[in-house]
């Protein structure tokens, strides 16, 4: 019996669509879903069987709290770390929201300080205190974060702040991305509850413990980057 000949154009067509499907699955956690109560899932590229086994035994914490949450590191959520803040550490975070902000702009400044502090406290337990701005890899990937790690972790921090009732003018929203396949970049986001405007909360441009950039999302989508001195 003769085997049917595979048409190379048909083959390329199916390969192209398979790649597109995998890409869409990879960014599904970045879809525009604004429900601040939905689970937070890592966008992960599992390249080792042991990594898969480890994550079955210790899965990512989908619903974080100050005394039990997880963060990503090692690029593309290659590794998870599990964090528990003490009562004193958490109090140092809540103290940043006192006095209560008078407007959304003041609250965004409080959010920046809170995420910076949470990164610092988290880094002490997760070895991510060595994280450097952008995709710095000179010292290896251990403890280093790429934009997918940063977007996921900042979303975790925002969820913790939101669930604690510390945000009066903003709602934690979903992750999103820009740049498509050629130059992808990811960020966490928040929504101004009064205006409905959405903001990027981008921690990738700074070292661990530096305040994230909070930029109107349309501006960020156009390729916003901080001005370097």
Secondary structure as UniProt FT lines:
FT   HELIX           8..26
FT   HELIX           28..30
FT   TURN            36..37
FT   HELIX           49..57
FT   TURN            66..67
FT   STRAND          68..73
FT   TURN            76..77
FT   STRAND          79..83
FT   HELIX           87..94
FT   HELIX           95..97
FT   HELIX           104..126
FT   HELIX           128..130
FT   TURN            138..139
FT   TURN            142..143
FT   HELIX           147..163
FT   TURN            164..165
FT   STRAND          170..172
FT   STRAND          176..178
FT   TURN            180..182
FT   STRAND          185..192
FT   TURN            193..195
FT   STRAND          198..202
FT   TURN            204..205
FT   TURN            208..209
FT   STRAND          213..216
FT   HELIX           217..221
FT   TURN            222..223
//
